[in-house]
């Protein structure tokens, strides 16, 4: 028999299904612990149809994780006794590939139905998008490169460039007699004042080569590799010199801040694309058109 808390959760699940909403993960964790005595590290999915909680997450250097996930399905023939199962995953985060070592299916406390253990498929594969497997991988490894790129694009789109406020007209000066000529004071040495870069002037570098044709090919391939780039602008080839030899850099300008440019580069590097934000001194030489170094 389920506890009163479990019955309460079923009412919450039914109400959530009527509203088309997901279940609060903290309530799902509390229900799972009260009903089965299972403590989970985090919830990967909680909907009126299914609950997926990660019981253990064991790192295996350099980049693998051994994970035990607990599944509760609420769409069976008897919603008061949903089938349960534990599945052992081996996940490789850089490739986002996984395979299931073992699947143990059982009913509540083993009181009804049967209990069985099967070996999972031995092959490594990619998860189906929006599946429980994909959400388990995201809960362990973090969002995918595509999700990060879309988030960066949304962040850039939500920060429109602001035009500078127009200056008020200068007041008219009254007609005055020219002042008497005086000896000029001795020159005062002042430190040069650097103007802050204009909004939208921060750029990133995506490719560099002494061969202009190679730079053009790399620039032509960027829209397909980085669709989020369209929110910022179009890349360009900037010619420079390094030790007396030409150097062609593929750069993208239009970022409102160094932080925005860094977020874009993080998403680009996750797809395998080289990307970095030039230092401030190099950006100053680029904006002034007088670069002469590497």
C-alpha positions as CSV (number, residue, x, y, z in Angstrom):
1,X,0.0,0.0,0.0
2,X,1.2,3.5,-0.8
3,X,1.6,6.0,2.0
4,X,-0.8,9.0,2.4
5,X,2.1,11.2,0.9
6,X,2.1,8.9,-2.2
7,X,-1.7,9.3,-2.6
8,X,-1.2,13.1,-2.2
9,X,1.5,13.0,-4.9
10,X,-0.8,11.1,-7.3
11,X,-3.4,13.9,-6.8
12,X,-0.7,16.4,-7.6
13,X,0.4,14.4,-10.6
14,X,-3.2,14.3,-11.9
15,X,-3.7,18.0,-11.4
16,X,-0.4,18.7,-13.1
17,X,-1.5,16.5,-16.1
18,X,-4.6,18.6,-16.4
19,X,-2.6,21.8,-16.5
20,X,0.2,20.3,-18.7
21,X,2.9,21.2,-16.2
22,X,5.9,19.3,-14.8
23,X,6.1,18.2,-11.2
24,X,8.2,20.0,-8.6
25,X,11.5,18.0,-8.4
26,X,11.8,18.5,-4.7
27,X,8.3,17.1,-4.1
28,X,9.1,14.2,-6.4
29,X,12.3,13.5,-4.3
30,X,10.4,13.6,-1.1
31,X,7.7,11.2,-2.4
32,X,10.4,8.8,-3.6
33,X,12.1,8.7,-0.3
34,X,8.9,8.4,1.7
35,X,7.5,5.6,-0.5
36,X,10.6,3.5,-1.2
37,X,13.2,4.8,1.1
38,X,15.3,5.8,-1.9
39,X,17.5,8.9,-1.6
40,X,18.4,10.5,-4.9
41,X,21.2,13.0,-5.7
42,X,19.0,14.8,-8.3
43,X,15.9,14.4,-10.4
44,X,16.4,14.2,-14.2
45,X,12.7,14.2,-15.1
46,X,9.5,14.6,-13.2
47,X,6.2,14.7,-15.1
48,X,2.7,13.3,-14.5
49,X,3.8,10.3,-16.7
50,X,7.3,9.5,-15.4
51,X,9.8,10.1,-12.7
52,X,13.5,9.6,-13.3
53,X,15.9,10.1,-10.3
54,X,19.6,9.6,-10.2
55,X,20.4,7.5,-7.1
56,X,24.2,7.5,-7.5
57,X,26.7,9.4,-9.7
58,X,30.2,7.9,-9.6
59,X,33.0,9.6,-11.5
60,X,35.3,7.3,-13.4
61,X,38.4,9.3,-14.7
62,X,39.1,10.8,-17.0
63,X,35.6,11.5,-18.4
64,X,33.2,8.6,-17.7
65,X,30.5,8.3,-15.1
66,X,28.8,5.3,-13.6
67,X,25.2,6.2,-12.8
68,X,22.3,4.3,-11.3
69,X,18.9,5.8,-12.3
70,X,15.6,4.9,-10.8
71,X,12.5,5.0,-13.1
72,X,8.8,5.2,-12.0
73,X,6.2,5.0,-14.7
74,X,2.7,6.3,-14.0
75,X,1.0,5.3,-17.3
76,X,0.6,1.5,-16.7
77,X,-2.7,-0.3,-16.5
78,X,-2.8,0.2,-12.7
79,X,-1.8,3.7,-11.8
80,X,-1.7,2.9,-8.1
81,X,1.1,0.4,-8.5
82,X,3.4,1.9,-11.2
83,X,6.2,-0.3,-12.5
84,X,9.7,0.5,-11.1
85,X,13.1,-0.2,-12.4
86,X,16.8,0.6,-11.7
87,X,19.2,1.0,-14.7
88,X,23.0,1.2,-14.6
89,X,24.4,3.6,-17.1
90,X,28.0,4.2,-18.2
91,X,28.2,7.7,-19.7
92,X,31.1,9.4,-21.6
93,X,30.5,13.2,-21.3
94,X,32.8,14.5,-24.1
95,X,31.1,12.3,-26.7
96,X,27.7,12.3,-24.8
97,X,27.5,8.6,-25.6
98,X,26.2,6.0,-23.2
99,X,25.3,2.3,-22.8
100,X,23.1,0.5,-20.2
101,X,24.9,-2.3,-18.3
102,X,21.9,-3.7,-16.3
103,X,18.2,-3.2,-16.0
104,X,16.4,-4.5,-12.8
105,X,12.6,-4.3,-13.0
106,X,10.3,-4.8,-10.0
107,X,7.0,-3.8,-8.4
108,X,6.5,-1.8,-5.3
109,X,8.5,-3.4,-2.4
110,X,8.3,-6.7,-4.4
111,X,4.8,-7.3,-3.1
112,X,3.1,-7.6,-6.5
113,X,4.2,-8.8,-9.9
114,X,7.6,-10.2,-10.6
115,X,11.2,-9.0,-10.4
116,X,13.7,-9.5,-13.2
117,X,17.2,-8.5,-14.1
118,X,18.5,-8.2,-17.7
119,X,21.7,-7.1,-19.3
120,X,21.6,-3.9,-21.3
121,X,22.9,-3.5,-24.9
122,X,26.6,-3.7,-25.0
123,X,27.0,-1.0,-27.7
124,X,27.6,2.7,-27.1
125,X,25.1,5.1,-28.7
126,X,23.7,8.6,-28.7
127,X,20.4,9.3,-26.8
128,X,17.2,10.2,-28.7
129,X,16.6,13.9,-28.3
130,X,14.1,14.8,-25.5
131,X,14.2,11.2,-24.2
132,X,14.7,10.2,-20.5
133,X,18.2,9.0,-21.6
134,X,19.0,12.5,-23.0
135,X,17.8,14.1,-19.8
136,X,19.9,11.8,-17.7
137,X,23.0,12.7,-19.7
138,X,22.3,16.4,-19.4
139,X,21.8,16.0,-15.6
140,X,25.2,14.3,-15.3
141,X,27.3,16.2,-18.0
142,X,25.5,19.5,-18.2
143,X,23.7,20.9,-21.3
144,X,24.8,19.9,-24.8
145,X,26.8,22.1,-27.2
146,X,23.6,22.8,-29.2
147,X,21.7,23.8,-26.0
148,X,24.6,26.1,-25.0
149,X,24.8,27.7,-28.4
150,X,21.0,28.3,-28.4
151,X,21.2,29.8,-24.9
152,X,24.1,32.1,-26.0
153,X,22.1,33.2,-29.0
154,X,19.0,33.9,-26.8
155,X,21.2,35.9,-24.5
156,X,22.7,38.0,-27.3
157,X,19.2,38.6,-28.8
158,X,17.9,39.7,-25.5
159,X,20.6,42.4,-25.2
160,X,20.0,44.9,-28.1
161,X,22.7,47.4,-28.8
162,X,21.8,50.9,-27.5
163,X,22.4,53.9,-29.6
164,X,24.3,56.8,-27.9
165,X,22.1,59.6,-26.6
166,X,22.2,62.7,-28.9
167,X,24.3,65.6,-27.5
168,X,22.5,68.8,-26.8
169,X,23.4,71.7,-29.1
170,X,26.2,73.9,-27.8
171,X,25.0,77.3,-26.4
172,X,25.8,80.3,-28.6
173,X,28.7,82.4,-27.3
174,X,28.4,86.1,-26.9
175,X,30.7,88.3,-29.1
176,X,33.8,89.2,-27.1
177,X,36.9,91.1,-27.8
178,X,39.9,88.9,-28.3
179,X,41.9,88.5,-25.1
180,X,45.4,90.0,-24.9
181,X,48.2,87.8,-26.0
182,X,50.0,86.1,-23.1
183,X,53.1,83.9,-23.0
184,X,52.1,80.2,-23.3
185,X,52.5,78.2,-20.1
186,X,55.0,75.4,-20.0
187,X,53.6,72.1,-21.4
188,X,52.1,69.7,-18.8
189,X,52.7,66.0,-19.3
190,X,49.4,64.2,-19.3
191,X,48.8,60.5,-19.5
192,X,46.9,59.5,-22.6
193,X,43.2,58.9,-22.0
194,X,41.9,55.7,-23.6
195,X,38.3,55.9,-24.8
196,X,36.2,52.8,-23.9
197,X,35.3,50.6,-26.8
198,X,32.0,51.4,-28.5
199,X,29.1,49.1,-27.6
200,X,29.1,46.2,-30.0
201,X,32.7,46.6,-30.9
202,X,34.1,43.6,-29.1
203,X,35.2,40.8,-31.5
204,X,36.3,37.2,-31.4
205,X,38.8,35.3,-33.6
206,X,37.8,32.1,-35.2
207,X,40.7,31.2,-37.5
208,X,44.1,32.4,-38.6
209,X,46.4,31.3,-41.4
210,X,49.2,32.7,-43.7
211,X,47.1,31.5,-46.6
212,X,44.2,33.8,-47.6
213,X,42.5,31.0,-49.5
214,X,42.4,28.8,-46.4
215,X,41.0,31.7,-44.4
216,X,38.3,32.2,-47.0
217,X,37.3,28.5,-46.9
218,X,37.2,28.6,-43.1
219,X,35.0,31.7,-43.2
220,X,32.6,30.1,-45.7
221,X,32.1,27.1,-43.5
222,X,31.3,29.1,-40.3
223,X,27.5,29.7,-40.9
224,X,26.8,25.9,-41.0
225,X,29.0,25.2,-37.9
226,X,27.9,28.2,-35.8
227,X,24.2,29.0,-36.6
228,X,24.2,31.3,-33.5
229,X,26.7,33.6,-35.3
230,X,23.8,35.0,-37.4
231,X,22.5,36.8,-34.3
232,X,25.8,38.7,-34.0
233,X,26.9,39.6,-37.5
234,X,29.0,38.4,-40.4
235,X,32.6,37.3,-40.1
236,X,35.4,39.2,-41.9
237,X,39.0,38.6,-42.8
238,X,41.5,40.9,-41.2
239,X,44.9,41.1,-42.7
240,X,47.9,41.5,-40.4
241,X,51.6,40.8,-40.4
242,X,53.7,38.5,-38.2
243,X,57.5,38.7,-38.4
244,X,57.2,40.3,-41.8
245,X,54.9,37.7,-43.2
246,X,51.2,38.2,-44.0
247,X,48.6,36.7,-41.6
248,X,44.9,36.4,-42.4
249,X,42.5,36.3,-39.4
250,X,38.8,35.4,-39.5
251,X,37.1,37.5,-36.9
252,X,33.5,38.3,-35.9
253,X,32.7,41.7,-34.4
254,X,29.5,43.0,-32.8
255,X,29.6,41.8,-29.2
256,X,28.3,44.2,-26.6
257,X,30.9,43.1,-24.0
258,X,33.8,40.8,-23.4
259,X,31.5,38.6,-21.3
260,X,29.1,38.1,-24.2
261,X,32.1,37.3,-26.5
262,X,33.5,34.8,-24.0
263,X,30.1,33.0,-23.7
264,X,29.9,32.8,-27.5
265,X,33.5,31.3,-27.6
266,X,32.6,28.7,-25.0
267,X,29.7,27.5,-27.1
268,X,31.8,27.6,-30.3
269,X,34.6,25.5,-28.7
270,X,32.1,22.9,-27.5
271,X,31.4,22.2,-31.2
272,X,35.1,21.8,-32.0
273,X,35.5,25.4,-33.5
274,X,38.6,27.4,-32.4
275,X,37.6,30.7,-30.8
276,X,39.1,33.2,-28.5
277,X,38.6,36.9,-27.4
278,X,41.7,39.0,-28.4
279,X,43.3,40.9,-25.4
280,X,42.3,44.5,-24.9
281,X,45.6,45.8,-26.3
282,X,45.2,43.8,-29.5
283,X,41.6,45.0,-29.9
284,X,42.7,48.6,-29.5
285,X,45.3,48.1,-32.3
286,X,42.6,46.4,-34.5
287,X,40.1,49.2,-34.0
288,X,42.7,51.8,-34.8
289,X,43.8,49.9,-37.9
290,X,47.5,49.9,-36.9
291,X,48.2,46.2,-35.9
292,X,51.6,44.9,-36.8
293,X,52.0,41.9,-34.6
294,X,50.8,38.3,-34.3
